[in-house]
């Protein structure tokens, strides 16, 4: 009888894991819910080297929107400049071209020579 009770508790705990994850995903504590509209948004990324880049991030909502220019490296993140948002809020993100595309262009130029 003790083995049956232990097995029942084991199955109950395993069944509760997806339920707990589902609830956590939908609560503000887990980052879900309706409070994500003011979440930071990446505006632009400029790679400086393999491990360093400049990132412009938009934070805030409405008239309180700000752009933060951040220096990102393996050692940490530093705020380099803060300014008011320059353009209306939209969902476009300016990302650098894919390295493979740049390599393909370079290879094509070298083959033409």
VOBA-1610 file (N, C-alpha, C; in pm, whole numbers, padded with zeros to 5 digits, always signed):
BEGIN
Unk+00081-00119+00000Unk+00000+00000+00000Unk+00086+00126+00000Unk+00202+00121+00067Unk+00290+00237+00074Unk+00348+00270-00062Unk+00377+00165-00143Unk+00429+00190-00277Unk+00327+00257-00366Unk+00200+00217-00350Unk+00092+00277-00428Unk+00076+00424-00393Unk+00083+00460-00265Unk+00068+00599-00221Unk+00185+00683-00271Unk+00305+00629-00265Unk+00422+00701-00315Unk+00411+00724-00465Unk+00366+00623-00538Unk+00348+00637-00682Unk+00241+00741-00713Unk+00134+00743-00636Unk+00027+00841-00657Unk+00078+00984-00635Unk+00157+01006-00530Unk+00214+01138-00504Unk+00312+01179-00616Unk+00390+01083-00663Unk+00484+01111-00772Unk+00410+01156-00898Unk+00304+01086-00934Unk+00224+01122-01051Unk+00159+01258-01031Unk+00110+01287-00910Unk+00048+01416-00883Unk+00147+01531-00899Unk+00268+01513-00848Unk+00369+01619-00860Unk+00408+01640-01006Unk+00425+01532-01080Unk+00459+01543-01223Unk+00347+01612-01299Unk+00223+01585-01265Unk+00109+01647-01333Unk+00098+01795-01297Unk+00143+01836-01180Unk+00133+01976-01139Unk+00240+02065-01201Unk+00348+02008-01249Unk+00455+02090-01307Unk+00406+02171-01427Unk+00341+02112-01528Unk+00292+02194-01640Unk+00188+02298-01596Unk+00106+02263-01499Unk+00005+02358-01450Unk+00074+02478-01384Unk+00177+02452-01303Unk+00249+02560-01237Unk+00321+02647-01339Unk+00381+02588-01441Unk+00448+02666-01545Unk+00348+02750-01623Unk+00232+02696-01653Unk+00129+02770-01725Unk+00083+02890-01643Unk+00061+02870-01512Unk+00020+02981-01425Unk+00130+03086-01414Unk+00253+03044-01400Unk+00364+03137-01388Unk+00380+03221-01514Unk+00356+03161-01629Unk+00368+03233-01756Unk+00264+03344-01768Unk+00150+03329-01703Unk+00041+03424-01715Unk+00031+03523-01600Unk+00124+03521-01509Unk+00121+03616-01398Unk+00229+03722-01419Unk+00211+03841-01362Unk+00314+03945-01375Unk+00448+03901-01316Unk+00446+03815-01217Unk+00569+03766-01157Unk+00654+03690-01259Unk+00590+03619-01347Unk+00660+03541-01448Unk+00686+03617-01576Unk+00652+03746-01582Unk+00674+03824-01702Unk+00558+03820-01799Unk+00452+03753-01765Unk+00337+03746-01854Unk+00234+03851-01818Unk+00113+03831-01864Unk+00007+03923-01832Unk+00003+04042-01926Unk-00068+04149-01887Unk-00085+04264-01973Unk+00019+04371-01948Unk+00111+04353-01857Unk+00208+04455-01824Unk+00329+04458-01916Unk+00330+04383-02026Unk+00447+04378-02112Unk+00445+04485-02220Unk+00341+04572-02227Unk+00337+04673-02331Unk+00445+04777-02313Unk+00496+04798-02192Unk+00602+04894-02169Unk+00739+04830-02162Unk+00750+04711-02213Unk+00877+04639-02207Unk+00980+04708-02296Unk+01107+04701-02261Unk+01211+04761-02346Unk+01207+04700-02486Unk+01241+04785-02584Unk+01238+04742-02724Unk+01370+04782-02789Unk+01432+04690-02860Unk+01556+04719-02930Unk+01527+04804-03052Unk+01594+04918-03064Unk+01577+05007-03178Unk+01684+04980-03282Unk+01810+04967-03241Unk+01919+04944-03335Unk+02034+04872-03264Unk+02112+04799-03344Unk+02229+04729-03293Unk+02344+04756-03389Unk+02459+04797-03335Unk+02578+04821-03417Unk+02694+04740-03360Unk+02734+04632-03428Unk+02847+04554-03378Unk+02976+04633-03395Unk+03056+04641-03290Unk+03185+04708-03294Unk+03299+04607-03311Unk+03284+04492-03250Unk+03380+04383-03264Unk+03304+04254-03238Unk+03377+04145-03229Unk+03311+04016-03207Unk+03238+04010-03074Unk+03286+04086-02974Unk+03225+04079-02842Unk+03171+04212-02792Unk+03177+04318-02872Unk+03129+04448-02829Unk+03031+04503-02930Unk+02928+04571-02878Unk+02830+04633-02968Unk+02765+04752-02900Unk+02711+04840-02982Unk+02629+04950-02935Unk+02484+04911-02959Unk+02402+04926-02859Unk+02261+04889-02870Unk+02178+05009-02827Unk+02080+05046-02909Unk+01986+05151-02872Unk+01856+05083-02833Unk+01809+05113-02711Unk+01691+05049-02656Unk+01590+05157-02620Unk+01464+05132-02652Unk+01356+05224-02614Unk+01289+05171-02489Unk+01275+05259-02390Unk+01207+05223-02265Unk+01097+05324-02238Unk+00998+05284-02162Unk+00888+05374-02126Unk+00774+05366-02224Unk+00670+05447-02196Unk+00550+05449-02279Unk+00508+05592-02305Unk+00443+05615-02418Unk+00386+05745-02449Unk+00490+05856-02449Unk+00459+05966-02378Unk+00550+06080-02372Unk+00672+06052-02285Unk+00669+05945-02210Unk+00779+05911-02120Unk+00884+05822-02187Unk+00869+05801-02318Unk+00963+05713-02388Unk+01102+05775-02393Unk+01202+05693-02370Unk+01342+05734-02379Unk+01419+05633-02461Unk+01524+05680-02525Unk+01618+05591-02591Unk+01744+05587-02506Unk+01794+05468-02480Unk+01918+05449-02408Unk+02019+05390-02506Unk+02133+05456-02518Unk+02241+05402-02600Unk+02332+05326-02504Unk+02343+05195-02525Unk+02415+05108-02433Unk+02539+05051-02499Unk+02646+05045-02424Unk+02765+04973-02467Unk+02760+04835-02405Unk+02761+04732-02488Unk+02747+04595-02440Unk+02877+04520-02469Unk+02934+04460-02365Unk+03056+04380-02379Unk+03046+04262-02283Unk+03138+04169-02290Unk+03133+04056-02197Unk+03150+04100-02051Unk+03215+04214-02029Unk+03235+04262-01893Unk+03110+04325-01834Unk+03018+04370-01917Unk+02896+04430-01865Unk+02828+04521-01966Unk+02727+04594-01916Unk+02649+04686-01997Unk+02661+04824-01933Unk+02691+04926-02016Unk+02703+05063-01966Unk+02609+05152-02045Unk+02544+05244-01975Unk+02463+05345-02042Unk+02556+05455-02090Unk+02562+05475-02221Unk+02651+05575-02279Unk+02579+05707-02301Unk+02450+05702-02332Unk+02374+05824-02359Unk+02225+05797-02338Unk+02153+05899-02293Unk+02008+05892-02277Unk+01947+06007-02354Unk+01843+05981-02433Unk+01777+06087-02510Unk+01629+06054-02527Unk+01553+06155-02567Unk+01411+06133-02592Unk+01398+06050-02720Unk+01290+05977-02730Unk+01269+05891-02847Unk+01260+05978-02972Unk+01324+05935-03080Unk+01335+06015-03201Unk+01223+05992-03302Unk+01162+05875-03301Unk+01058+05842-03398Unk+00939+05785-03325Unk+00822+05783-03389Unk+00706+05719-03325Unk+00735+05572-03295Unk+00668+05520-03192Unk+00687+05380-03154Unk+00637+05290-03266Unk+00720+05196-03308Unk+00679+05094-03403Unk+00756+04968-03371Unk+00724+04862-03442Unk+00782+04733-03409Unk+00898+04695-03501Unk+00954+04791-03573Unk+01065+04757-03660Unk+01195+04765-03582Unk+01281+04672-03608Unk+01411+04666-03540Unk+01518+04670-03648Unk+01609+04767-03637Unk+01720+04777-03732Unk+01833+04687-03686Unk+01850+04577-03754Unk+01955+04482-03720Unk+02062+04486-03827Unk+02185+04457-03793Unk+02291+04456-03894Unk+02270+04341-03992Unk+02328+04352-04111Unk+02313+04242-04206Unk+02376+04116-04150Unk+02322+04006-04193Unk+02373+03878-04146Unk+02517+03861-04193Unk+02604+03807-04108Unk+02743+03788-04149Unk+02757+03703-04274Unk+02670+03606-04291Unk+02680+03521-04409Unk+02650+03599-04536Unk+02559+03699-04530Unk+02527+03780-04647Unk+02647+03867-04684Unk+02712+03927-04585Unk+02828+04009-04611Unk+02941+03924-04669Unk+02960+03805-04617Unk+03062+03714-04668Unk+03031+03674-04811Unk+02903+03647-04841Unk+02864+03608-04976Unk+02892+03722-05074Unk+02867+03846-05035Unk+02895+03960-05122Unk+03045+03973-05147Unk+03125+03959-05042Unk+03269+03967-05054Unk+03322+03856-05146Unk+03272+03736-05127Unk+03315+03624-05209Unk+03278+03647-05355Unk+03158+03702-05379Unk+03115+03732-05516Unk+03205+03834-05582Unk+03246+03938-05507Unk+03336+04041-05562Unk+03473+03980-05594Unk+03522+03893-05505Unk+03653+03832-05529Unk+03650+03738-05650Unk+03539+03671-05672Unk+03530+03581-05788Unk+03524+03659-05919Unk+03465+03780-05917Unk+03456+03861-06040Unk+03593+03913-06082Unk+03683+03933-05988Unk+03817+03983-06021Unk+03897+03875-06079
//
